[in-house]
Amino acid sequence: MLILDEPTAALGVKEASHVLWIVLQARQRGLAVIFITHNVIHALTVGHHFAVLIKGAKAADFRKGEMSREEITDLMAG
């Protein structure tokens, strides 16, 4: 299992893309990946199952394609 907490937060576009590529490679090798981020685009790039937490409580639990990027962003904004 690979747990990453905001791994792209302080990175530029090129470096963040490399991290996302590494996450995708890990998934392809069968590793479970927990990817914690505030960046909806990064989450949607590598994820297939999502949970949105607000003040530590689960506000939503859904699979890729069940909510739009805009809906997810609105939910995260509270």
N, C-alpha and C positions, 0 to 999 in steps of 0.2 A: 504494500500500500504506500502511495506517495501522497503526502499532505503538504500543500503549498498555500501559504497565507500571504496574499497580496504580492506574488512574485514579480509582477510587472509594474508595480506602482512607481518605482523610481527609475524606470528604464525608458530609453528612447524607442522609437518605432522599430528600428532594425533589431535591437536587443530583445524587445518584447516579442517580436515575431519569432525569434529563435527560441525563446522560452516556450511559446505556444506550440512550436514544431516538436520540441522535446516532449511536451505533455502528450501530444498526439501519438508520438512514437511509443511512449510508455503504455498508453492505452492499447495500441495495436499489439504490444507484447503481452497483454493480458493483465497488466497492473491496474489495480483499483486506484483512482486518482480523486482526491478531494481538492478542489481548486477554489480557494476563497478569494473573492474580488469584488470591487465596486464597479468594475468596468463590464458593462453588459455585453459589449461587442466581444471582448475576450472570452467571457463565459459562454456565449453562444457559439464561438468558434470551436471550443474544445469540449463542451459539455453535452450531455444527453438527458440528464435528470438534474433538476434545480430545486433549491430551497431558498426562499428569501426570508431573512431574519430581520425583525424590527425590535430593537431593545431586547435582544436575546430570545424573543419568542418567534416561533415559526409563523410567518404571515401567509406563506404560499408554498406549495409543493407541486411541481408540474414537470412534464417531459417536454423536450424540444418540439416546437411546432404548436404547442397548446396555447401559448401566449405570444403576442407580438413583442418586438423590442420596446415599442412605445408603452405597452401595457406593463411590462416588467419595470421600465424606468419610472413610470408613474407610481407603481406599487412601492418601489424602493424609496421614492421621495416621501412616502407616507401621506 
